Amino acid sequence: MKNNYNYNNLSYAEQLKYVKVPKFQRSLVWNKQKKLDLLKTLHKNFPFGALLVSPVNGNKQAYRLLDGQQRLSTIRDFEQHRLSYWKELNKHEYIEMLNRINEVLLTNHLNKINEKQFDQILDDDFEVADWTDSLESEDSHPVDRKRIRNLIGEFKDVINDYIHLNTLLIPVIEFTGDEADLPEVYENLNRGGVPLTKYEVLNASWSDEKIKIPSHFELGDTILNSVKEYYNQLKNDGSFDIENFSEDEITMNREINLAEFARSIGKLVVNRMPSLLSETPKLVNEMGFGLLGIITNTDNKKIATIHNKNSEIQANVVEILTQLDKLAKVINAPFDELLKQNIAFGKHKKAKKNQYLNGISTTFKILSYFAALWDRDDSYIQSSMKNIPSYYVYDYVAMAWNAHGDQRLFSYYRSNSKRNYTKPIPENEFKTVFYNWISDNPGIKKRFSKEIQTLITIHANRTYLANGLSASEDYEFEHVIPKARILENDAGPSVVHLSSLGNGMFLPKSLNNSKSSKTLYEFNKDADTVDYRLLRKQSDYFTESQFETIFHKLDEKQFENVNNFIDNRAYKMADQIVAGLNPNNDFFHKISANHTQQDHLKRD
């Protein structure tokens, strides 16, 4: 039987420096420590895993890289940033070098240099001779410029000798079989190490399934630009050329493969839904391929077969993109108000905070909204959207998507229709499930989890921050019972429900930064020009007498009594969230009317 591979050693400088990466390769996943470990291995001339390459069209001088992108990219990055890597790997020696050069400079009656200046001097492009020629001591003491230049040259030699890239030979396995088998080879190779996701496997398997994007179609242009941006980013991250990738060719032919189409519709939808989804490469893939399953009525467990429906997708590209764009905006709309943090971005444009809190969003849950609404008329969509925000919270506290997500997702497909969002959740059922969740999530930790932060945000936006309290204010999360007061008595914490739902709320940032361990009542005593009575009332803030009892119980280490106060507030918050999300509840309509009034005021 004929072998489809050969073992060889190839020169990094001559044969592998300009290797191409196939379009089905994964993006870079190595962390810094893995990169440093490889460079130490190369420095010690220890063996490391072989790369897998194949000649491009049989040309032994041009190779494509099938496996080993992380390793080869690290070597290339080292070549371009040699000093920063060497410095990280040889911190003690670097400090010794800096001390030595400063000793010589001081001996010559010159000023010492710092690390930043030293790094500039050690850079290959730095003109050492020009620098030494410019050195003049303040007391006209003669400067030994030659000694300084020689010392810098000695340092550079040490750094350049760490790994000799010009003579580095890298072991490779050269694939000599049929090029049509390359995606399968890639898939099989990556079953070990950092595993391929199923979406990366599909990127390989669908590379020859083509989708033509119609001309003069704005959403189509968005999809094509997304593909170009993806490969340019991959190229920039790894400093590789991507085989068969040409921006001009994509622009001219308007043709991409099915995997590129899936990834791009994922990015389109994620970008249209900022309140519910925060963009990551993993999420973009999950959404894109999941949406293809919904579009083609293919169970998510069987998405590997979607390529068989390529012609169906091609025939409906315009309708598919138009409907995705519409549904993404419709689904996002109610959550824009519900999940938005009350941060005054106009005043704090550089704030490093997300505008939305979507800690209870999951991919399958969001995909289920598309599955339930796909190919439905406007009336059906409108009636479902009244209830979807309630299901968004209910499904989280009921842990509905914690297992068998793909199976549950398929139950929302129109062809299955076992589940939908047309009926409101009975309030009593919702409250019971919510109460059970509160009991199971006491929040015995120092910080609020992202899930509890999201619920606190929803509560605030449906109660005390729904009535104009947030106007021109910058808010942030805070503990109702000040964290410092609790940790004085329960340092862990080990018992007190410090960061549970019932002990969280939004407070004005200016107030929060000032009060530290004070309550709103104690703060008012120091700043009697500020009145927070409305905020205290509408947020179910503890009364002064309740705080007196709470602090007394804390001092007495009677933590369960403190927890009773916190949990009771959590149950009230659950009631208000349930009512505030129920379109058949008067509380919901009051809030909706108030937001409509505020919108009119903003427009006026």
C-alpha positions, 0 to 999 in steps of 0.5 A: 500500500502506497504511503501518503506521507514522507518525513523530512526536515525543512529550513525555517528561513528558506522553506517554511517562512512563507508557508500558506495556511488553508482557509479551513485552518483554525484561529490561534488558540495558544496562550503566552505560556505555551509560546514561551514553553516552545521557545525554551524547547527550541533554545535547548534543542529539544525535540518537539512535535512535527508540522504537517505540510503539503506541497502546493500543486506539487511544488516542493518550494511552496508549502501549505500548513495543515497542522502546527499553525500555533508552533510556526506562528510562535516562531514567527512572532519570536522573530518579529519580537525577539527582545520581548520574548527573550526578556520574558524568558531571561528576566534575571540576565536582562536586569544584569545587562541593564545594571552593567550598562548603567555602571559603564555609563556612570563610570563615564559620568553619564546618566543612567538609562531605564528599561524603556530606554534600554529596550529601544537601544537593544532594538535591531533598528536602533542606531547604536553608533549615532547614540554613542556619538551623541553622548556627552558628560556634563563635566566634559569627562571623556566618554569611552564610546567604543566600550559602550558600543561593544557592550551593547553589541555583546548584549545583542549577540546574546539575544540573537543567539538564543535561537538561531532561526537562520539555521533552524530545521523543523521536522515535518510530515509531508502529505503527498496524497490527494489534495481532496482529502486534506480537510479529512486529514486535518480533522483526524489530526486534531482529535488530540491536543486542543480539540477542534470544535464541531464548527471548525470541523465543518469549516474543513468539510464544507470548504467546497460548498459554494454560495453566490451572494447576489449583487446590489444587495446591502446585506449581501455586502455585509456578509462578504465584508465579514468573510474578508475581515475574518481572514484578514484578522487570521492573517494578522494574528498569525502573520501567514498568507491564507491559501486561496484567499483574495479580497478582490476575488471575493468582491468580484465573484461574490462567492463564498463557501457554506462554512463562511456563510454560516460564520458570517450570518452568525456575526450578522445576528450577534451584531444586531443583538447587542443587548442579548449577545456579546461577540466572541468567535465561539458564539459567532460560530454557534449562532451561525451554524445553529441558524443554518439548522433552523433555516434548513429545518435540520436538527442541531445534532445533524448540522453536519448534513446541512451541506446537502441542502446547499442548493436550497440555501442558494435559492433563498439567500436574499429571503434568508438574510432579510428575515435574519436581519428582521428577526434579530432586531425584533428579538433584541428590541425589548431586551434593549431596555430590560438589560441595559445598565444605567451608565451615563456613557455620554459622560463617561465615554471611556468606561470599560463596562458593557452597556448590557448585562446578558449573563443569563443568555445561552446560545440554544435559548436565543436560537429557540427564539429564531426557531419559534418565529422563523417563517411566521407572520407578523401577528404570530411574531408580535404575540410571541414577543410579548412573552419571550422576555418572561421566558428569558428569565423563567427558563434561567431560574427553571434551568430549562436549558441546562441539559439536552439543549439541542433536543429542546431547541428542535422542539421549537422548530415549526416542523416540530412545534412541541413548544412555542412562546405564544402563551404567557407563563402563569404567575404562580408557577413562575413565582414558585420556580423563582422562589426555589431558585433563590433558595438554591442560590444563596450567594455566599461569595464576595462578588455578584455573579454575572447571572445575579447581576443580570437579574438585579439589572432586570429588576432595577429596570422594571422598578426603581430605575423605570421612573426617571431616577436614572436621569443624568446619573451614572449607576453601578452595582452595590450591596444593600447591606454594605459588604464591609460591614458583613465581612467584619463579622463573616470574613469568608463569607461563609454564612451570610448571603452577601452577594445574593439577589436580595442584597443587590441594587444599583446606586448612583456612582457618586454616592457609592464611591463616597459612602463605602460602608454607610447605608443611604440613611447614614449618607444622608446625615452627611449630605442632607441636601440629597434626598433618596427617599424615592430610591429607597421606597421603590427599591425595597431598601431596608428601613432604618429600624431594619438596618439597626436589627441587621447590624445588631444580628451581625455583631451577635453572629446571628447570621441566619437572622440577617439572611432572612432579611436578605431572602425576603427582599429577594422574594419581593424582587422576584414578585416584581420581576415576574409582574414586570415581565407579564404583559397581562399584569397592570404593573407591566402596563404602568412601566411600559406607559412610563417608558413611552412617556420618557421616550416622548420627552427625549424626542421633544 
